[in-house]
Amino acid sequence: GVHANPYYNNRRLLSNSLNPGQVFNLVNDATEGSWRVGWGVDLYISISDNFELVTGVAYSSYEFAYPSVQRDDFLDTLLSFRLEETSHFLTVPIGVSFRTELDDGWWLEFIPSFELSWLLDYEGYFERQGFQRTEDFMPLAQDFYSWVAIQAGGTYRPFDTWGYSLRFEGRYMLNSLIQRSDYPRETLYSIGAHLGIQYRF
């Protein structure tokens, strides 16, 4: 199958210790999330009438902004900047679909999953009164990230081979984007919809 998933994304702050000598501080916890659209290819492997193994490959992007952060290694003085962070991932999920057949071709589904993501790129865009700078955060980040996700909804199968799915989806990153003492520890989350088309052999 193939799917598209529109979703709202933001970050959760794990810690923001303002240690002496730290070059990157958050003025407060406020962030601005964004709406994004991801896509992917799904593989459903039937275990029984009511259980399926679900895997595949998915592409997703995350973007959020801090209205005000403090940094002193740009202009040799501690100043406030607006920071926009953007990252892209390639993800392989492994989940189990618990499904129940309803009337008229509808199936009710609940799919918890564990996901492993490869980070493709990660950038920060700093801006302040005419000063602009884009910084590559990839050297500071990890190569792999793990997530947990839940989908709940249904699939409509008017024919034996074709199906159309509509599910609510929530995802949460388990490890922080950057694990350094001079950077805030952040994880990502998203909530949205999973819109898919399935073909069964």
RAJO-V617843 format. One record per run of one state. SS is the DSSP state (A for helix, B for strand, O for the rest). FROM is the first residue (numbers start at 0). TO is the last residue. Records with the same first field share a line. If there is no record, write none. Layout:
SS: FROM-TO + FROM-TO
This chain:
O: 0-0 + 15-22 + 26-30 + 32-32 + 48-49 + 71-77 + 101-104 + 128-129 + 136-136 + 141-142 + 156-160 + 173-176 + 178-183 + 199-200
B: 1-14 + 23-25 + 31-31 + 33-47 + 50-70 + 78-100 + 105-127 + 130-135 + 140-140 + 143-155 + 161-172 + 177-177 + 184-198
A: 137-139
